[in-house]
């Protein structure tokens, strides 16, 4: 399987991602074998509030990169149903321009409850695409607004897509989503209020501490549905990539991301190891006492942790 992935076989790539999504026991071995082949793809995050046109922009960016002879991998993360665990997975409907292109691999994935809009599985899927020779990986996240901050921990360039109607909410977003952007895209810029929304963004950016050595965040107008402004977005992404590489920020950013990945792996393993059937049964036994206020949640938690081996 690893050999076929390295040679770019799309069917095997899809099978490997399914193994990861299903927590198959061999998935870790596959990821471990592929890791030395990763680190070559440039990863671009597309995020922003619902209805901003993220999927349409992703589609147009993929089409543009294909004209530059790049192999493009797309990971579109959709919200997970709290009832079935499934996802709507509707992003592919808006990617008709590239879905039949052999140089483009599209995978819709469920967020699996990740509040940051990007599941750990999506990051591992990106590693598989990286090892399979995809030069550009576009990672589109769940449109949940300010909680989508972990996209910046998984990509090299973060693109925040807004629309003119976002104007009233921009002030509320500035402490979260606004701060992760390497590039803003004002999509549907033909609508009323686009200039006012861009002015609001520029005002917020002007409040940031800035030195001559920092990346100057830009704003690009687009009408993604018609393909207008997409070339300018690619140009800005290329400029950010050059800045990262010439300032050595690229290396430092990727080292930080790897540290965060190791934290995630350890946390997941500890969670799996901790909740044995015995501990789950103990917790169930103590709930009545917690409910009656004979015990506090802190007492039960401390008891469970103290006896963790």
C-alpha positions in Angstrom: 0.0 0.0 0.0 2.8 2.5 0.9 4.6 1.9 -2.3 1.4 2.5 -4.4 0.7 5.7 -2.4 4.2 7.0 -3.1 3.6 6.3 -6.8 0.4 8.4 -6.6 -2.2 5.7 -7.1 -5.5 7.6 -6.3 -7.4 4.5 -5.4 -4.9 3.5 -2.8 -4.7 7.0 -1.5 -8.4 6.9 -0.9 -8.2 3.5 0.8 -5.4 4.8 3.1 -7.5 7.8 4.1 -10.4 5.5 4.9 -8.2 3.4 7.1 -7.3 6.6 9.1 -10.9 7.7 9.3 -11.9 4.3 10.6 -9.1 4.1 13.1 -7.9 0.8 11.6 -5.0 -0.8 13.5 -2.7 -0.6 10.5 -3.3 3.1 9.9 -0.5 4.2 12.3 2.0 1.9 10.5 1.0 3.4 7.1 1.5 7.0 8.5 4.8 6.0 10.0 6.1 4.6 6.8 4.9 7.6 4.7 6.2 10.3 7.1 9.8 10.5 5.6 8.1 11.3 2.2 6.1 14.2 3.6 7.0 17.9 3.9 7.1 18.8 0.2 3.6 19.9 -0.4 2.5 23.5 0.3 -0.6 23.5 2.4 -3.2 26.3 2.1 -6.1 26.7 4.6 -9.4 28.1 3.4 -11.6 29.2 6.3 -14.3 31.8 7.2 -18.0 32.0 8.2 -20.7 29.9 6.6 -21.9 31.1 3.2 -18.7 33.0 2.3 -18.1 30.9 -0.7 -15.1 28.9 0.6 -15.9 25.8 -1.5 -16.3 27.8 -4.7 -13.0 29.6 -4.1 -11.3 26.3 -3.3 -12.7 24.9 -6.6 -11.4 27.9 -8.6 -8.0 27.9 -6.9 -7.6 24.2 -7.7 -8.4 24.9 -11.3 -5.9 27.7 -11.5 -3.1 25.6 -9.9 -3.8 22.9 -12.5 -2.9 25.4 -15.2 0.5 25.7 -13.5 0.9 21.9 -13.8 0.5 21.3 -10.0 -1.1 18.2 -8.6 -3.8 19.4 -6.2 -5.2 17.6 -3.2 -8.4 19.0 -1.6 -9.6 18.1 1.9 -13.0 19.6 2.6 -14.1 19.2 6.2 -17.8 19.3 6.9 -19.6 19.4 10.3 -20.4 16.1 11.9 -23.9 15.2 12.9 -24.2 14.9 16.7 -26.7 12.1 16.2 -25.3 9.9 13.5 -21.7 10.9 13.4 -21.9 11.4 9.7 -21.4 14.6 7.7 -23.3 16.4 5.0 -20.3 16.3 2.7 -21.8 18.7 0.3 -18.7 20.6 -0.7 -18.0 18.4 -3.8 -21.2 19.7 -5.4 -19.4 23.1 -5.8 -16.2 21.6 -7.2 -17.5 20.5 -10.6 -14.7 22.3 -12.4 -12.1 19.9 -11.1 -13.8 16.7 -9.8 -13.0 14.8 -13.0 -9.5 16.1 -13.3 -7.0 13.2 -12.8 -4.5 15.7 -11.3 -7.0 16.7 -8.5 -7.9 14.5 -5.5 -10.9 15.6 -3.5 -11.8 14.1 -0.2 -14.7 15.3 2.1 -14.2 14.5 5.7 -16.2 14.9 8.9 -15.0 17.3 11.5 -15.6 14.6 14.2 -16.4 17.1 16.9 -13.3 19.2 16.4 -14.1 22.7 17.7 -11.2 24.1 15.7 -12.9 23.1 12.4 -10.1 20.7 11.4 -10.0 17.1 12.7 -6.7 15.3 13.4 -7.8 12.8 10.7 -7.8 15.6 8.1 -4.2 16.5 9.0 -3.2 12.9 8.6 -5.0 12.7 5.3 -3.0 15.7 4.2 0.2 13.8 5.0 -1.0 10.9 2.7 -1.6 13.4 -0.1 1.8 15.0 0.5 3.5 11.6 0.3 1.5 10.8 -2.9 3.1 13.8 -4.7 0.4 16.4 -4.5 2.2 19.8 -4.7 -0.6 21.9 -3.4 -3.0 20.8 -0.6 -6.1 22.9 -0.1 -7.8 22.4 3.3 -11.2 23.9 3.6 -12.7 23.9 7.1 -16.1 23.9 8.7 -17.6 27.4 8.6 -18.0 27.9 12.4 -16.4 31.3 12.8 -14.1 32.2 15.6 -13.5 28.6 16.8 -11.7 27.6 13.6 -8.3 28.6 14.9 -6.5 25.3 14.6 -6.4 25.6 10.8 -3.4 27.9 11.3 -1.6 25.0 13.0 -1.9 22.7 10.0 -1.2 24.9 7.0 1.5 27.2 5.6 -0.9 30.0 4.5 -4.3 30.7 6.0 -6.9 32.4 3.8 -9.9 33.9 5.5 -12.9 34.3 3.2 -15.4 37.0 4.1 -18.4 38.5 2.3 -19.8 42.1 2.4 -22.5 40.9 4.8 -19.7 40.0 7.3 -19.1 43.7 7.9 -21.3 43.9 11.0 -19.6 40.9 12.6 -16.0 41.8 11.8 -15.5 43.6 15.1 -16.7 40.5 17.0 -14.3 38.3 15.0 -11.2 40.4 15.5 -10.0 38.6 18.6 -10.1 35.2 17.0 -10.6 34.4 13.3 -9.3 37.7 12.2 -5.9 37.1 13.8 -5.0 33.9 12.0 -5.3 35.3 8.5 -2.3 35.6 6.3 -4.6 36.8 3.5 -8.2 38.0 3.5 -10.5 37.4 0.5 -13.5 39.6 0.2 -15.7 37.3 -1.9 -18.9 38.3 -3.7 -17.3 41.8 -3.9 -19.9 42.9 -6.4 -22.5 43.1 -3.6 -23.3 46.3 -1.7 -21.1 47.0 1.3 -17.9 45.4 0.0 -15.9 48.5 0.3 -17.2 49.3 3.8 -16.3 45.8 4.9 -12.8 46.1 3.5 -12.4 49.4 5.3 -13.4 47.7 8.6 -10.8 44.9 8.0 -8.1 47.5 7.1 -8.9 49.4 10.3 -8.5 46.3 12.5 -5.3 45.4 10.7 -4.0 48.9 11.4 -4.4 48.3 15.2 -2.0 45.3 15.1 1.6 45.8 16.3 3.7 45.7 13.2 7.4 45.8 12.4 9.1 46.1 9.1 10.0 42.4 9.4 6.4 41.1 9.7 4.2 39.9 6.9 1.8 42.6 5.8 -1.6 40.9 5.6 -3.4 41.8 2.4 -7.0 41.9 1.3 -8.1 40.7 -2.2 -11.5 41.2 -3.8 -13.0 38.2 -5.6 -16.1 37.0 -7.3 -15.2 33.4 -7.0 -18.3 32.1 -8.8 -17.1 33.8 -12.0 -13.4 33.3 -11.4 -12.7 37.0 -10.9 -9.8 37.8 -8.6 -8.6 34.2 -8.3 -5.3 34.9 -10.0 -4.7 37.7 -7.5 -5.3 35.4 -4.6 -2.7 32.9 -6.0 -0.3 35.8 -6.4 -0.7 36.8 -2.8 -0.3 33.2 -1.6 2.9 33.0 -3.6 4.2 36.2 -2.1 3.4 34.9 1.4 5.2 31.6 0.6 8.3 33.6 -0.6 8.2 35.7 2.6 8.1 32.6 4.8 11.0 31.0 3.0 13.2 34.0 2.9 12.5 35.0 6.5 13.1 31.5 7.9 9.6 31.7 9.3 8.6 28.7 7.2 11.0 26.3 9.0 10.0 27.6 12.5 6.3 27.4 11.7 6.6 23.8 10.6 8.6 22.8 13.7 5.8 24.3 15.9 3.2 22.4 13.9 5.1 19.1 14.4 5.3 19.8 18.2 1.5 20.4 18.2 0.9 17.1 16.2 2.9 15.2 18.8 0.8 16.7 21.6 -2.3 15.6 19.7 -1.1 12.1 19.3 -0.2 11.8 23.0 -3.5 13.3 24.1 -5.4 10.9 21.9 -3.5 7.9 23.2 -3.8 8.9 26.8 -7.6 9.4 26.4 -7.8 5.9 24.8 -5.7 4.3 27.6 -7.3 6.1 30.4 -11.0 5.3 29.8 -10.9 1.6 30.6 -14.1 -0.2 31.3 -13.2 -0.2 35.0 -12.8 3.6 35.1 -16.0 4.1 33.2 -17.8 1.8 35.6 -16.3 3.7 38.6 -17.5 7.0 37.1 -21.0 5.6 36.7 -21.0 4.4 40.3 -20.0 7.8 41.6 -22.5 9.9 39.6 -25.3 9.5 42.2 -23.1 10.9 44.9 -22.0 13.7 42.7 -25.7 14.4 41.8 -26.6 14.5 45.5 -23.6 16.8 46.2 -22.0 14.2 48.6 -19.0 14.3 46.3 -17.8 17.0 43.9 -16.8 16.4 40.2 -13.3 17.4 41.3 -13.1 14.6 44.0 -14.1 12.0 41.4 -11.7 13.3 38.8 -8.8 13.4 41.3 -9.5 9.9 42.4 -9.5 8.6 38.8 -6.2 10.4 38.0 -4.5 9.3 41.2 -5.1 5.7 40.3 -4.1 6.0 36.7 -1.2 3.7 35.9 
